[in-house]
Structure formats: C-alpha cells, structure tokens
Amino acid sequence: MSRPATALVLLAVGGLLLANPLYLPVATAETTTAYAHAVEPVGPETPSYGDGDVVERDDLGPDAREAFDRARESADGGFTVEDPDERAESLSYPSGPTLGNGLLVVAHGGTHYEFWTRSVEREPGSVVAQRVVVQPVGFLMVVAAVAVGVPDDIERGR
C-alpha cells in the first residue's frame, strides 16, 4: 500500500476511534453511586473552622463513630461502600462536601481530624474502557497517519 493510502487509512480509523462516543453504545450499564468515607489529621489545607465546628468523637452517633473509626484505622485512610444500607444514617453524603455537610472536624485523642463523607458517581466499565483504551489508540493512529503522510523532502529537511 502506498504511503498516502496508508496515511488515509490510519487517519480514517483513528478518527472513527476518537469519535466512538457518537456511535458506540455508552450506557450499557447504569451509573452506580458509591459512598466514600475518609479521615486524615487536620492540616494546612483544611478549610478554616472555629471551636464551635469541632465535634468530639464520643458525641458522634454510634453509626458515625463506627464509620469514623473504620476510616481512621484503614491503611488507605478511608473506605467506600456501594450499598446505601451500609452508610451511616446520621451522616450526610453530598457530592461536594463543605464544612458541616460532608466534612466534620472531629477531636479524638488530642488530635483534630478531617472526617469526609461524600457520594461518588461511578461510570460503567464500558465507558471507562472507551476513555482509557479506545480513544487514546485513535489519537495515536491519527499521529501515525501524520508521520506516515509527511513527504520525504520534509523528513530530510529540504
């Protein structure tokens, strides 16, 4: 196959792969909601708070106290559940936490902790595969088409 034909084939296939959200069935599964819990010591990036914003660990509801302890003791600094019944009913799970709504400053053992709870929408695996595999391959094919289609004179610097 000649260079111009190869470049055109690469360009066409790469363009189709880049445009895959237009023709591939994206919604093969429903988006799922996960509920994230994270605990870390208060640091310089913690939103400013006053003494009235600090909650003692023992003043949390039993379910919130259990979630706080589980997140604090986790090696990753938190945990996520997908079943709504596994959430702590006394906590809120906004998609954008703010102080008092998804972000609590909890005092425990002489240390203040940030206790984050939020809801996270998870995309189906097919959508993730399109974004991580199919579209980058399409981009690389377009780049290859340009590389193959460059005339020899330009390659040699003439």
Buried (B, 14 or more C-beta within 10 A) or exposed (E): EEEEEBBBBBBEBBEBBBEBEEEBEBEEEEEEEBBBBBBBEBEEEBEEBEEEBBBEBEEBEEBBBEBBBBBBEEEEBBBBBEEEEEBBEEBBBEEEBEBEBBBBBBBBEEEBBBBBBBBEEEBBEBBEEBEEEBBEBBEEBBEBBEEBBEEEEEEEEE
